[in-house]
Amino acid sequence: MTTNETSTGAPVGGPDLEAMLTASEVAQLFRVSAKTVGRWGRSGALPLYRTVGGHQRYRLADVRGFLGLDAEAVAS
C-alpha cells in the first residue's frame, strides 16, 4: 500500500480529483451502446482520456456538458 491509497487500495480522493466514467457507464446515462460512446470519443464529440493500460475514460464534467446538464443541478 502506498501513501496515496486507502487500506482497500483505492486512491485517496482530494477536492481536485476528477470523477472518471467508463464507456459502459456513459452508455447507460445516454441509453446507447458502449461502442457508440467510443465513437463519440474517437470523433472528438466527447473528450476521451486513456488510462495507462489503454482503457477509455470520460470525465464526469465533460459528460454532464455533453448532456446539457449543469453540474450543481446533477449533484443535488
C-alpha positions, 0 to 999 in steps of 0.5 A: 500500500502506498501513501496515496491509497486507502487500506482497500487500495483505492486512491485517496480522493482530494477536492481536485480529483476528477470523477472518471466514467467508463464507456459502459457507464456513459452508455447507460446515462445516454441509453446507447451502446458502449461502442457508440460512446467510443465513437463519440470519443474517437470523433472528438464529440466527447473528450476521451482520456486513456488510462495507462493500460489503454482503457477509455475514460470520460470525465464526469464534467465533460459528460454532464456538458455533453448532456446539457446538464449543469453540474450543481443541478446533477449533484443535488 
